[in-house]
């Protein structure tokens, strides 16, 4: 089941990922508490095993355009549950959520060497390359998908 994360459950996301990586974790939490970041979790038997977020406004203008493009952030699945289709389900859910909020585009960043994620994003329609470059984390793409008003992929 995928559902919106409640404020008092934020620390429970440690089941999915390592949250002790400031300052990024602090920025994510601030975005979450301000309402700029909506976090959704994939939950099974009371355990969080996957996560994805939608961010309304990002400091990088490639990722968000007011009332047009929303940013999909922090898509991850606990390593013990990978390759079971959970990531794809979270992506589909986030695309539908973005569509229901009135957005016509959704963007994501992905490391070039993360071939599994790159393949999944391409399969889900993230085929427009907004930017290709490198930062302190290495080479990456900014990808975008147009959201079909009738139905999402």
C-alpha positions in Angstrom: 0.0 0.0 0.0 1.2 3.5 -0.9 0.1 6.3 1.3 1.1 9.8 2.4 3.6 10.0 5.3 2.4 11.6 8.5 4.6 14.1 10.3 5.1 12.0 13.3 6.3 9.0 11.2 9.2 10.8 9.5 11.9 9.1 11.6 10.4 5.7 10.6 11.7 6.3 7.1 15.1 5.1 8.5 13.8 1.6 7.7 14.2 2.6 4.0 17.3 4.8 4.0 20.0 6.4 6.1 18.7 9.8 7.3 21.8 10.9 9.1 23.3 12.8 6.1 23.0 16.6 7.0 22.5 19.1 5.6 20.4 17.4 2.9 18.3 15.6 5.5 17.6 18.8 7.3 16.6 20.5 4.1 14.2 17.6 3.3 12.7 17.7 6.7 12.2 21.5 6.4 10.6 21.1 3.0 8.3 18.4 4.5 7.2 20.4 7.5 6.6 23.5 5.3 4.4 21.6 2.9 6.7 22.0 -0.1 7.6 18.2 0.0 4.9 15.5 0.1 6.4 12.2 1.0 4.7 8.9 0.2 5.7 5.5 1.6 5.1 2.0 0.4 4.1 0.1 3.4 3.8 -3.7 3.9 2.8 -5.3 7.2 3.4 -2.0 9.1 6.9 -1.7 7.7 8.1 1.1 5.4 10.0 -0.4 2.5 9.8 2.3 -0.2 9.5 6.0 -0.5 9.1 8.8 -3.0 8.4 12.5 -2.7 6.9 15.3 -4.8 8.5 18.7 -4.4 6.6 21.8 -5.5 9.5 24.3 -5.6 13.1 23.4 -5.9 16.1 25.8 -6.0 17.1 24.3 -9.4 14.7 25.8 -12.0 15.0 22.7 -14.3 13.2 20.6 -11.7 10.1 22.8 -11.0 8.0 25.3 -12.9 5.1 26.7 -10.9 1.8 25.0 -11.8 3.5 23.1 -14.7 6.4 20.9 -13.5 6.8 19.1 -10.2 9.9 17.3 -9.0 10.0 13.7 -8.0 12.5 13.2 -5.3 14.1 10.5 -3.1 12.6 7.5 -4.9 14.1 4.5 -3.1 13.3 1.0 -2.0 14.9 -0.9 0.9 17.6 -3.1 -0.6 15.9 -6.2 0.7 12.8 -5.5 -1.4 14.3 -4.4 -4.7 13.5 -6.0 -8.0 9.9 -6.7 -7.0 8.3 -3.9 -9.0 7.9 -1.6 -5.9 9.8 1.3 -7.4 7.7 1.2 -10.5 4.5 1.2 -8.4 5.8 4.2 -6.5 6.6 6.1 -9.7 3.1 5.3 -11.2 1.5 6.6 -7.9 3.6 9.8 -8.0 2.8 10.5 -11.6 -1.0 10.0 -10.9 -0.7 12.3 -7.8 1.1 15.0 -9.9 -1.6 14.7 -12.5 -4.4 15.0 -9.9 -2.6 18.2 -8.6 -2.8 19.7 -12.1 0.8 19.3 -13.2 1.6 18.5 -16.8 5.3 17.6 -16.3 7.3 15.7 -13.8 11.1 15.8 -13.5 13.7 13.7 -11.7 17.5 13.6 -11.3 19.4 10.3 -11.7 23.1 9.3 -11.6 24.3 8.2 -15.0 25.9 5.1 -13.5 22.6 4.0 -11.9 21.6 2.0 -14.9 18.7 0.2 -13.2 17.1 3.5 -12.3 17.8 5.0 -15.7 16.2 2.0 -17.4 13.1 2.2 -15.1 12.7 5.9 -15.6 12.9 5.5 -19.4 10.3 2.7 -19.3 8.0 5.0 -17.3 8.3 7.8 -19.9 11.1 10.0 -18.5 12.7 10.4 -22.0 13.3 14.1 -22.2 16.8 15.0 -21.0 16.7 18.5 -19.5 20.3 18.5 -18.5 23.4 16.2 -18.5 26.3 17.2 -16.3 28.4 16.5 -13.3 28.5 17.6 -9.7 30.2 16.6 -6.5 28.2 13.3 -6.6 29.3 12.5 -10.2 27.7 12.5 -13.6 23.9 12.7 -13.7 20.9 13.4 -15.9 17.9 15.6 -15.2 15.0 13.8 -16.9 11.4 14.9 -17.6 8.1 13.3 -18.5 5.1 14.9 -19.9 2.0 13.9 -18.0 -0.8 12.8 -20.3 -4.0 14.5 -19.2 -6.1 11.4 -20.1 -4.1 8.8 -18.4 -0.5 8.3 -17.2 1.8 5.5 -18.4 
